[in-house]
Amino acid sequence: MMQARMNHPVMVVPEAMKALQALSESTKKALPEKLLELVHLRASQINGCSVCVDMHPKLAKRAGETDERLFAVGAWRDTPYFTEPERAALALTEALTRLSDRADPVPDAVWNEADKHFDEQQLAGLVLAISTINVWNRLNVAVRQPVGVWKV
């Protein structure tokens, strides 16, 4: 089994764990759980976070998500399984996760499509959820957190 490079930073700095958990909880009030889990999975795939790629499909299934859709998240543009709001959320997820891939990290077209499908509260929750999963991904990747240490 893979070994982590160090104790997880949120275990070393417990206040960080509390803060990240509180931030995650706040987004659950703004958006449906299934959508949040799709967003979490897509960002985690992009970031190569094995812990989250393992965990978020399990959480999504508990929320009622189907295997068909979970298997297709990485190719969401080319499958018929996602609604227009979900597509907008996934496009925003990709843009906010891949900030350095283009001069205009979040193009107006991506933002405007998300804005068309989500009210301000939901859009704020979506931006916070994407930002938070990116923090978790970076922490896990940095310390090489092994899959299966934290059970869901």
TAURJO-V249091 format. One record per residue. N is the residue number from 1. RES is the residue in three letters. SS is DSSP state (~ for helix, > for strand, _ for the rest). PHI is phi as a letter, one per 40 degrees, with the letter a starting at -180 (NA if undefined). NEAR is the number of other ideal C-beta (glycine too) atoms within 8 Angstrom. Layout:
N:RES:SS:PHI:NEAR
N:RES:SS:PHI:NEAR
This chain:
1:MET:_:NA:4
2:MET:_:c:6
3:GLN:_:b:6
4:ALA:_:c:11
5:ARG:_:c:6
6:MET:_:a:7
7:ASN:_:c:7
8:HIS:_:d:11
9:PRO:~:d:11
10:VAL:~:c:10
11:MET:~:c:8
12:VAL:~:c:7
13:VAL:_:b:8
14:PRO:~:d:7
15:GLU:~:c:6
16:ALA:~:c:9
17:MET:~:c:10
18:LYS:~:c:8
19:ALA:~:c:8
20:LEU:~:c:12
21:GLN:~:c:8
22:ALA:~:c:8
23:LEU:~:c:10
24:SER:~:c:10
25:GLU:~:c:8
26:SER:~:c:10
27:THR:~:c:14
28:LYS:~:c:9
29:LYS:_:c:6
30:ALA:_:c:12
31:LEU:_:b:12
32:PRO:_:c:5
33:GLU:~:d:10
34:LYS:~:c:10
35:LEU:~:c:11
36:LEU:~:d:12
37:GLU:~:c:14
38:LEU:~:c:16
39:VAL:~:c:15
40:HIS:~:c:13
41:LEU:~:c:15
42:ARG:~:c:15
43:ALA:~:c:16
44:SER:~:c:13
45:GLN:~:c:10
46:ILE:~:c:9
47:ASN:~:c:12
48:GLY:_:g:8
49:CYS:_:c:11
50:SER:~:c:10
51:VAL:~:c:12
52:CYS:~:c:16
53:VAL:~:c:12
54:ASP:~:c:10
55:MET:~:c:10
56:HIS:~:c:12
57:PRO:~:c:12
58:LYS:~:c:9
59:LEU:~:c:12
60:ALA:~:c:14
61:LYS:~:c:10
62:ARG:~:c:6
63:ALA:_:c:9
64:GLY:_:h:5
65:GLU:_:c:11
66:THR:_:c:5
67:ASP:~:c:6
68:GLU:~:d:7
69:ARG:~:c:11
70:LEU:~:c:12
71:PHE:~:c:6
72:ALA:~:c:11
73:VAL:~:d:12
74:GLY:~:c:6
75:ALA:~:b:7
76:TRP:~:d:13
77:ARG:~:c:5
78:ASP:~:b:4
79:THR:_:b:8
80:PRO:_:c:3
81:TYR:_:c:7
82:PHE:_:b:11
83:THR:_:c:5
84:GLU:~:c:6
85:PRO:~:c:9
86:GLU:~:c:11
87:ARG:~:c:12
88:ALA:~:c:14
89:ALA:~:c:15
90:LEU:~:c:14
91:ALA:~:c:11
92:LEU:~:c:16
93:THR:~:d:12
94:GLU:~:c:10
95:ALA:~:c:12
96:LEU:~:c:14
97:THR:~:c:12
98:ARG:_:b:10
99:LEU:~:d:7
100:SER:~:c:4
101:ASP:~:c:5
102:ARG:_:a:6
103:ALA:_:c:3
104:ASP:_:b:6
105:PRO:_:d:10
106:VAL:_:b:8
107:PRO:_:c:8
108:ASP:~:d:6
109:ALA:~:c:6
110:VAL:~:c:12
111:TRP:~:c:10
112:ASN:~:c:8
113:GLU:~:c:12
114:ALA:~:c:14
115:ASP:~:c:8
116:LYS:~:c:6
117:HIS:~:b:9
118:PHE:_:b:11
119:ASP:_:c:5
120:GLU:~:c:5
121:GLN:~:c:7
122:GLN:~:c:10
123:LEU:~:c:11
124:ALA:~:c:9
125:GLY:~:c:13
126:LEU:~:c:16
127:VAL:~:c:10
128:LEU:~:c:12
129:ALA:~:c:15
130:ILE:~:c:14
131:SER:~:c:9
132:THR:~:c:12
133:ILE:~:c:13
134:ASN:~:c:12
135:VAL:~:c:9
136:TRP:~:d:11
137:ASN:~:d:14
138:ARG:~:c:9
139:LEU:~:c:12
140:ASN:~:c:14
141:VAL:~:c:11
142:ALA:~:d:8
143:VAL:~:c:12
144:ARG:_:f:10
145:GLN:_:c:12
146:PRO:_:c:11
147:VAL:_:c:8
148:GLY:_:g:7
149:VAL:_:c:7
150:TRP:_:b:6
151:LYS:_:c:3
152:VAL:_:b:5
